[in-house]
Amino acid sequence: MASEFSDAFLREAERHAAWGAVQLETLTAFLPEGPWTADLEACRYRQGELDLRVGVLGTYDTAERSWMWGWANPGLRDTPVVSRAAAVEWYGRAHGITELTEEVLDLSGFPDPRRAAETLAFTGMGVAGAPGYIGAPAGPATQVYFLPDDPQVPRAGLDPVALPRTLLTGARLIGHSARDVVSGYFDHHGVPHRTDDDRIVAGLPGGSAVEVTFDAAGRIAGVEAGILP
């Protein structure tokens, strides 16, 4: 029974922290109010009047405090609705991240098992490159997590004005590696950047630059914008 995530998993999670947090806000604003239904065979999810193509990322058992990846679900294994979850498992094997390759994870040893489940869902979303995830109750003790796989869902772009807040918020989300948060954000948006001992410098679209500096503890010390020479 684990009581914490591995360094490899946390570093992967951090790579998606900044852009993922903004993307979840974008998805939440996009989804209408209303009850939900799902047709897993058709990969369809309906909420209010909105109909989306989705996949099943995983489920959290609130009674057992355990997480099961969608690709490991005996009733869904090798079906189209878990194809994106299967890609997460493949990524985990390629990069040696055991949390992404174990069929079921016992989270009961974590200080907050529900938060641990959300961290797994968040990281799976990031690895899959999905525009967010949707968590919904699927029974008295089951929470199912869907990945939208539909062009209707808007994707958040890089906002230079909001960049300092975005990076600082992302760095606080997990709190393991601010450098991975920053480099992951720029990688996600396809922004070229270089890493020095205490800073990451990125060239933003339009010719401007941003310099993110880190203190001795590895925390973000400053985010400064300027013009590329």
C-alpha positions as CSV (number, residue, x, y, z in Angstrom):
1,M,0.0,0.0,0.0
2,A,1.6,3.3,-1.1
3,S,1.4,6.4,0.9
4,E,2.9,8.8,-1.7
5,F,3.5,9.0,-5.4
6,S,6.9,8.3,-7.0
7,D,9.2,11.1,-8.1
8,A,8.7,10.0,-11.8
9,F,5.0,10.3,-11.5
10,L,5.1,13.7,-9.7
11,R,7.4,15.2,-12.2
12,E,5.1,14.1,-15.0
13,A,2.1,15.5,-13.1
14,E,4.0,18.8,-12.7
15,R,4.5,19.1,-16.5
16,H,0.8,19.5,-16.9
17,A,0.0,21.5,-13.8
18,A,0.0,25.0,-15.3
19,W,-1.7,24.4,-18.6
20,G,-4.0,21.7,-17.2
21,A,-5.4,24.0,-14.5
22,V,-6.3,26.6,-17.0
23,Q,-7.8,24.0,-19.3
24,L,-10.0,22.6,-16.6
25,E,-11.3,26.1,-15.9
26,T,-12.0,26.4,-19.6
27,L,-13.9,23.1,-19.7
28,T,-15.9,23.9,-16.6
29,A,-17.0,27.2,-18.1
30,F,-18.0,25.4,-21.3
31,L,-20.1,22.6,-19.8
32,P,-23.7,23.5,-19.2
33,E,-25.6,22.8,-16.0
34,G,-27.8,19.7,-16.0
35,P,-27.9,16.0,-15.4
36,W,-25.6,13.7,-17.3
37,T,-25.9,10.4,-19.1
38,A,-23.4,8.3,-20.9
39,D,-23.4,5.6,-23.7
40,L,-20.1,3.9,-23.3
41,E,-20.5,1.7,-26.3
42,A,-21.0,4.8,-28.5
43,C,-18.4,6.9,-26.6
44,R,-21.0,9.5,-26.0
45,Y,-21.5,11.8,-22.9
46,R,-24.5,14.1,-22.6
47,Q,-24.9,16.9,-20.0
48,G,-27.8,19.3,-20.3
49,E,-28.2,19.9,-24.0
50,L,-24.5,19.2,-24.9
51,D,-23.5,15.9,-26.5
52,L,-19.8,15.0,-26.5
53,R,-17.5,12.2,-27.6
54,V,-15.6,11.0,-24.6
55,G,-13.4,8.1,-23.3
56,V,-13.3,6.6,-19.9
57,L,-10.0,7.4,-18.1
58,G,-10.6,5.6,-14.9
59,T,-12.8,5.1,-11.8
60,Y,-12.4,5.8,-8.1
61,D,-14.0,3.5,-5.6
62,T,-14.8,5.7,-2.6
63,A,-15.4,2.8,-0.3
64,E,-12.2,0.8,-1.1
65,R,-10.3,4.1,-1.8
66,S,-8.8,2.6,-4.9
67,W,-8.3,3.8,-8.5
68,M,-8.8,1.6,-11.6
69,W,-7.6,2.8,-15.0
70,G,-10.2,2.5,-17.7
71,W,-8.0,0.2,-19.8
72,A,-7.9,-2.3,-16.9
73,N,-11.7,-2.4,-16.4
74,P,-12.8,-6.0,-17.3
75,G,-16.0,-4.7,-18.9
76,L,-14.3,-2.1,-21.0
77,R,-10.9,-3.6,-21.8
78,D,-9.9,-3.3,-25.5
79,T,-13.0,-1.2,-26.4
80,P,-12.9,2.2,-28.2
81,V,-14.0,4.0,-25.1
82,V,-10.8,3.3,-23.3
83,S,-8.4,3.8,-26.2
84,R,-7.0,7.1,-24.7
85,A,-6.6,5.5,-21.3
86,A,-4.7,2.7,-23.0
87,A,-2.4,5.3,-24.5
88,V,-1.7,6.6,-21.0
89,E,-0.6,3.1,-19.9
90,W,1.7,2.8,-23.0
91,Y,3.3,6.2,-22.0
92,G,3.8,4.9,-18.5
93,R,5.6,1.8,-19.7
94,A,7.8,3.8,-22.1
95,H,8.8,6.3,-19.3
96,G,8.9,3.9,-16.3
97,I,6.0,5.5,-14.4
98,T,4.4,2.7,-12.5
99,E,1.4,4.6,-11.4
100,L,0.3,4.7,-15.0
101,T,0.8,1.0,-15.6
102,E,-0.7,-0.7,-12.5
103,E,-4.3,-1.7,-13.2
104,V,-5.5,-0.8,-9.7
105,L,-3.9,1.5,-7.2
106,D,-4.6,1.3,-3.5
107,L,-4.8,4.9,-2.3
108,S,-6.0,4.2,1.3
109,G,-2.5,5.0,2.6
110,F,-2.5,8.5,1.3
111,P,-3.4,11.4,3.7
112,D,-6.2,12.4,1.3
113,P,-7.1,9.4,-1.0
114,R,-9.7,11.4,-2.9
115,R,-7.1,14.1,-3.8
116,A,-4.7,11.3,-4.8
117,A,-7.4,10.0,-7.2
118,E,-7.9,13.5,-8.7
119,T,-4.1,13.8,-9.2
120,L,-4.2,10.5,-11.1
121,A,-7.1,11.8,-13.2
122,F,-5.3,15.1,-13.8
123,T,-2.0,13.5,-14.8
124,G,-3.8,11.0,-17.1
125,M,-5.6,14.0,-18.8
126,G,-2.2,15.6,-19.3
127,V,-0.5,12.6,-20.7
128,A,-3.4,12.0,-23.1
129,G,-3.4,15.6,-24.2
130,A,-7.1,15.9,-23.5
131,P,-8.9,19.2,-23.0
132,G,-9.8,18.5,-19.4
133,Y,-11.5,15.7,-17.6
134,I,-15.0,15.2,-16.2
135,G,-15.6,13.5,-12.9
136,A,-19.1,12.3,-12.2
137,P,-20.8,10.0,-9.7
138,A,-21.7,6.6,-11.2
139,G,-23.1,5.0,-8.1
140,P,-23.1,5.3,-4.4
141,A,-19.4,4.5,-4.1
142,T,-18.0,5.1,-7.6
143,Q,-16.7,8.2,-9.3
144,V,-16.0,7.8,-13.0
145,Y,-13.6,10.1,-14.9
146,F,-14.2,10.9,-18.6
147,L,-11.8,12.4,-21.1
148,P,-13.5,14.7,-23.7
149,D,-12.4,13.7,-27.2
150,D,-14.4,16.2,-29.1
151,P,-13.4,19.3,-31.1
152,Q,-16.4,21.2,-29.6
153,V,-14.4,21.6,-26.3
154,P,-12.4,24.9,-26.5
155,R,-8.7,24.7,-25.7
156,A,-7.0,27.4,-23.7
157,G,-4.2,29.2,-25.4
158,L,-1.1,30.9,-24.1
159,D,-2.0,34.2,-22.5
160,P,1.1,36.4,-22.0
161,V,-0.7,38.8,-19.7
162,A,-1.9,36.0,-17.4
163,L,1.4,34.1,-17.6
164,P,2.8,35.0,-14.2
165,R,-0.4,34.0,-12.4
166,T,-0.7,30.9,-14.5
167,L,2.8,29.6,-13.7
168,L,2.6,30.5,-10.0
169,T,-0.8,28.8,-9.7
170,G,0.5,25.7,-11.4
171,A,3.6,25.6,-9.2
172,R,1.4,25.6,-6.1
173,L,-1.0,22.9,-7.4
174,I,1.3,19.9,-6.6
175,G,4.4,21.6,-5.2
176,H,7.0,19.1,-6.3
177,S,9.0,20.8,-9.1
178,A,8.4,24.3,-10.3
179,R,10.9,23.9,-13.1
180,D,8.9,21.0,-14.5
181,V,5.7,23.1,-14.3
182,V,7.3,25.9,-16.3
183,S,9.0,23.8,-18.9
184,G,5.9,21.6,-19.3
185,Y,3.8,24.7,-19.9
186,F,6.1,25.9,-22.7
187,D,6.3,22.5,-24.2
188,H,2.6,22.1,-24.3
189,H,2.2,25.4,-26.2
190,G,5.1,24.7,-28.5
191,V,7.2,27.6,-27.2
192,P,11.0,27.3,-27.6
193,H,12.8,27.8,-24.4
194,R,16.2,27.3,-22.8
195,T,17.1,26.3,-19.3
196,D,20.0,27.8,-17.3
197,D,21.1,27.1,-13.7
198,D,18.5,29.4,-12.1
199,R,16.2,30.5,-14.9
200,I,14.1,29.4,-18.0
201,V,13.9,31.9,-20.9
202,A,11.2,31.4,-23.5
203,G,10.6,33.2,-26.8
204,L,6.9,34.0,-27.0
205,P,4.9,34.5,-30.2
206,G,5.3,38.0,-31.6
207,G,8.9,38.4,-30.6
208,S,8.6,39.0,-26.9
209,A,10.4,36.9,-24.3
210,V,9.7,35.8,-20.7
211,E,12.3,35.0,-18.1
212,V,11.3,32.8,-15.2
213,T,13.8,32.7,-12.3
214,F,14.0,30.3,-9.4
215,D,15.3,30.7,-5.9
216,A,17.8,28.4,-4.1
217,A,14.9,26.1,-3.0
218,G,13.7,25.7,-6.6
219,R,10.6,27.9,-6.3
220,I,9.6,30.5,-8.8
221,A,11.2,33.8,-7.8
222,G,10.0,36.0,-10.6
223,V,8.4,36.1,-14.1
224,E,9.6,38.9,-16.2
225,A,8.6,39.8,-19.7
226,G,10.7,41.6,-22.3
227,I,11.6,42.0,-25.9
228,L,13.9,39.5,-27.6
229,P,17.1,41.1,-28.9
